[in-house]
Amino acid sequence: MSTAPKAIAGARERYEPVIGLEVHAQLKTASKIFCCCSTRFGAPPNTQVCPVCLGLPGVLPVLNERAVRDAVMVGLAVGSKIALRSVFARKNYFYPDLPKGYQISQYDRPLCEGGSIDIRSGEGWKRIGLVRIHLEEDAGKSLHPEGRAGIHTTRVDLNRAGVPLIEIVSEPDIRSGEEATDYMARLRQILVYLDVCDGNMEEGSLRCDANVSVRPKGSTSFGTKTEIKNLNSFRFVDRAIAYEIERQIGLIESGGRVVQETLLWNSEQGVAESMRSKEEAHDYRYFPEPDLLPLDLDPAWIESVRASLPELPHALRERLVREHGIPEYDAEVLIETRSLASYYEDVAARSGQPKLASNWIMTEVNAIRNRDGLSIERFPIQADRLGALVGMIGAGSISGKIGKQVFEHMLTDPAAPDEIVKRHGLLPIDDEASLLELADEIVAANPGPAAEFRAGKEKTFGFFVGQAMKRSGGRAHPEKLQAALRAALAKQA
Amino acid sequence: MSASVHKETAEDLARSVRDGSRSASEIARAFLERTGRTSDRLGTYLHLDPESILAAATAVDDRRKSGEPLGPLAGVPVAIKDNICIRGVPTTCGSRILEAYRPPYDAHVITRLRQAGAILFGKTNCDEFAMGSSNENSAYKPVRNPWDPERVPGGSSGGSAATVAAREAPLALGSDTGGSVRQPAAFCGVVGLKPTYGSVSRYGLVAFASSLDQIGPLARSARDAALLFDSIVGRDPRDMTSRPEAKGVDLEELERGVKGIRIGIPGQFLGEGLDPEIRACLDQVRDGLAREGATELDVALPHARYAIATYYLIAPAEASSNLARYDGVRYGLRAGNGDLRGMYETTRGLGFGREVKRRILLGTYALSAGYYDAYYLRAQKVRTLIRRDFTEAFGKADVLLLPVTPTPPFRLGEKTEDPLAMYLNDIYSIPASLAGVPALSFPAGFTKSGLPIGLQLVGKPVDETTLLRVARAWEKASDAARRAPALAEAAA
């Protein structure tokens, strides 16, 4: 595999990348799609198997209704048309981790058609169309342990065989690696909100293949596409697509042409390696699965699923903006997960300070969560306690600076914030006598700057404020301190 | 021990076990002894374990002694075609690729038979993966016809039909995809029922063509076939294609005669190629049933002549996919060394016989990109037309009467070099398979040379009862079902 020729400088501007994603998401059902085996991840190899998912002679698939429900939920959430009749089909190919020699999937009559997902594009939004969402079974896993030199061993773990998947196929509406990443993130967010997929890309619960082509800007026809497989992290989605766009432009610019092929992303070397050419592509010989009847859904049942849908990310974002008057940017950060958003709503309600609550979560809370890798559920400060703290700051009973000290204590101390303030002597100094005393002391200790101030150098005032704040450990009441300082400076004139 | 045990009906055997006049062990020993005398010559069994059979019989006797309720098939041996899974018992499907394979689970019908008190009586020989019409495609040995051991017993359930005809077992299960119960039943002079598609669960039946396969009973009489059918029929949540409305048969219904029953004969379809002796037999049965009060009318099955072409696209297509799992990875034969592709090719090259390979190739071709529309899809459309033909015919008739096979049993080796001639043998049985309607082969008469002739009754969906009722009427009106092959008489 040669490395990608670098696109000639400036050439990038003359081309438009065209990208479509095929995303496989494992559904969180307790049992597999066609048998009763557990879907739990991480069990010892081949312990979650039965005659059905082992593909033993004579077994038959029985469709898991929960998987259908989950898939319909996703379809409804992204505005797909739910087919009243869809058909399972066999996708035939040989592979050691495919027990029956075919995968039960859907082909010409998928469960969901159409729909869309809105992604960020610059300052605005962009709608990415969906072609379809269909249900299918996962294959097992082939493991290739290191053997003695020259001996290749393959081990097959069929725990994953038969785990329900949905495949979500986008229209070729994506134009860059960043857009692809944002699409993935938003799709993942919807799946997690619906509680149908855990969204874990490392464990393979969410997998992505990308179809990539480029064409001259302004052209309406498509260039030859390649398919990149194995994009199992957001970073790889971005990097692999950027790599492939560069490679294709470079090829065309240097007089070559793109060959239709399937590529495998090698994340260690950061290159896409050729897996098979168009000529080597499988003929999957799809045909309707005779062991399963067509899947007929009752419109009333579909409506009952629709009625059970939780609030989705975009609706939640709009509601936060509307009800709490916070900027869209804040809302976007706060809806990361449903529980973060509800944490926010609790803090805002408790504190009566919606914007301040948002600031605190976006900065202080998220800094600690990022540092320690904590979900909001495991964050040590409960919403009511943070709400109380934000309320105190908002009411001016402590400064933001003191608030941060209190916050640090609260991470390890379960006491209420006002209790912490007392215990650690963080109460603000706001009685005029003490502040005047402090001001006198600072002015007396700095005769030079005091003289400058009196000579009309107003800027020096900031120096006195800083000194006084430092001396008070940040506890001095800012406005009252300023008044005291002016009084002290005036007094000695 | 009663020397006449083998002559008894399954119904009487079960009754005698329940009322204590015979023990299940006595019955099992009697049939084991008879089987021991003829099965090697006939090639009927691929696996027979007297110890487990006797143990099962003893268990039935113990249950009776302790006063536990006994099922409708208590103590009755039932031979099982070797493509039906029994936990821990070799299930080869007549193929080398599953030579050492023992399933870890029971098929639905096996569970039901155990519940009914039946004694599972060995695995019967069959064409490899149920693909064949002569039982010469068994990878292990051919089955011979008890009426003339130089002739084939039919296939693919040849072992099941022959063992019942030879009185080695009172009952047997076979499987029918395009005629594999009915055609051997006709060749061996026994009753064979292919139930409505979906009436009997396919769970545990090793798949050949999933949209066509059905397990069916073989017996010496309509009543016994009904008894066995009744024990296995019904919806199974493990088979999504099983029909909720499937129902069993009330034996008393079978005694109601044929008065008023409208029998449709697809005269146009019978046409050329039909052996004159079979044609004559059909006329005789038609007249005989008319004398019993049935009315006769002509019906049209205009698309039935496309049935063989249709079947040989759909069945191999499904088979090519169903047989993909025999890859040497998890169970069965594994051959070849070195790379993955080599293992696949060697395993399947050695493991499958010629006919199986031929059908995998046919089916793979029919499903291939660029050919799917012209072959598989078109075949599905014709299948719909054939199904409609039956629906229309059943607007006028209650049952259809037609031959099972165009000829009486042929000689071993006669058609093995000509697959097309072999395929044409199923011309009359395939239409009902494609339509998914129930069909039954019953002993109708004999050729001048003494070979059995079976005729076929085809019925409305889930109306197995009428088929058995008409067959029962003919049993009473003729002696066709009472004759036994000389070989069976000699063994007695």
Interface residues (C-beta under 8 A of the other chain):
Chain A: P51 L54 G55 L56 P57 G58 V59 L60 P61 V62 L63 R90 N92 F94 P96 P99 K100 G101 Y102 T154 V156 D283 R285 Y286 F287 P290 D291 L292 L293
Chain B: N83 I84 C85 T91 C93 L98 Y101 P103 P104 Y105 A107 R202 Y203 G204 L205 V206 A207 A209 S210 S211 P237 R238 D239 M240 T241 A317 E318 S320 S321 L323 A324 R325 D327 V329 R330 Y331 L340 Y344 T364 L367 S368 A369 Y372 Y376
